[in-house]
Amino acid sequence: MNSVYAGLGATIFDVMSRLAAERGAVNLGQGFPEEEGPLDVREAAARALTEASNQYPPMRGLPELREAVAAHYNAHHGLDLDAGEVTITSGATEAIAAALLAFIEPGDEVVLFEPLYDCYLPMVRRAGGVPRLVRLHPPHWRFDAAALEAAFSPRTRVVMLNSPLNPSASVFSRADLDLLAALCVKHECIVVSDEVWEHVLFDGRRFDSMLHPLRDRDAENRLGRQDVFADGLEGGVLPAARRR
Ligand SMILES: Cc1ncc(COP(=O)(O)O)c(C=O)c1O
């Protein structure tokens, strides 16, 4: 087995969910929805299998789904995303893996922020990337301008961002995203931004997508995100904002 994966062991989600089940504990470790999900959504999914096609979809996803995703982004983020810029995947992890494998050449440096979601580091290493970790600190989990700048070098190729950030449950402000975007433009690197929790916000918090500061700077960026419609029924989308 490849040494990156051989050294990994079980994911923390697997360990905690197994322990919670064994001990009858409340499981705050993994995001299992408490309910089955809306019946009309599950019925529509079942109808789609029996009445629509259950064959291979086009590789980039069903055109009507890509249209709907673009419309969603345009409505929620005031973007002008085209369906041609959207790729459907079978989850956020696939979208992130595809983006990291596509952009990282062996030896490229990749900036990541700790604490981080568990799949990023192994994927970066498996692609041959050299991680440059920037630690964020409570209670605000914001960027420190000097530490951020120090993580970039002429070899930086990709920045792996996650906002809202799992596990700290914090959201990067537009000011923080602007700071990061300026460095990404300066170093001509690509941002893979995992924004799967963009609609799960509390206390009136506002979410800004990394798409905005990069588009505003006429830069290139990629973003992987996930929508959880109901337990076990989810998809991933990969909008890729082209240079305008
Ligand atoms: C930040 C983050 N990224 C990615 C994922 C994985 O998404 P998927 O199950 O669609 O692969 C999760 C799942 O909880 C997550 O919290």
The ligand as an SDF file (V2000), in Angstrom:
LIG
                    3D

 16 16  0  0  0  0  0  0  0  0999 V2000
  -15.3160   20.3710    6.0540 C   0  0  0  0  0  0  0  0  0  0  0  0
  -15.7940   19.1190    5.3890 C   0  0  0  0  0  0  0  0  0  0  0  0
  -15.3460   18.8160    4.1560 N   0  0  0  0  0  0  0  0  0  0  0  0
  -15.7320   17.6760    3.5400 C   0  0  0  0  0  0  0  0  0  0  0  0
  -16.6060   16.7870    4.1400 C   0  0  0  0  0  0  0  0  0  0  0  0
  -16.9290   15.4960    3.4400 C   0  0  0  0  0  0  0  0  0  0  0  0
  -17.9940   15.6040    2.5770 O   0  0  0  0  0  0  0  0  0  0  0  0
  -18.5540   14.3300    1.7550 P   0  0  0  0  0  0  0  0  0  0  0  0
  -19.1560   13.4040    2.7650 O   0  0  0  0  0  0  0  0  0  0  0  0
  -19.5660   14.9220    0.8180 O   0  0  0  0  0  0  0  0  0  0  0  0
  -17.4230   13.7060    1.0130 O   0  0  0  0  0  0  0  0  0  0  0  0
  -17.1190   17.0830    5.4020 C   0  0  0  0  0  0  0  0  0  0  0  0
  -18.0580   16.1560    6.0550 C   0  0  0  0  0  0  0  0  0  0  0  0
  -18.5280   16.3640    7.1300 O   0  0  0  0  0  0  0  0  0  0  0  0
  -16.6920   18.2590    6.0570 C   0  0  0  0  0  0  0  0  0  0  0  0
  -17.1020   18.5670    7.2900 O   0  0  0  0  0  0  0  0  0  0  0  0
  1  2  1  0
  2  3  1  0
  2 15  2  0
  3  4  2  0
  4  5  1  0
  5  6  1  0
  5 12  2  0
  6  7  1  0
  7  8  1  0
  8  9  2  0
  8 10  1  0
  8 11  1  0
 12 13  1  0
 12 15  1  0
 13 14  2  0
 15 16  1  0
M  END
$$$$
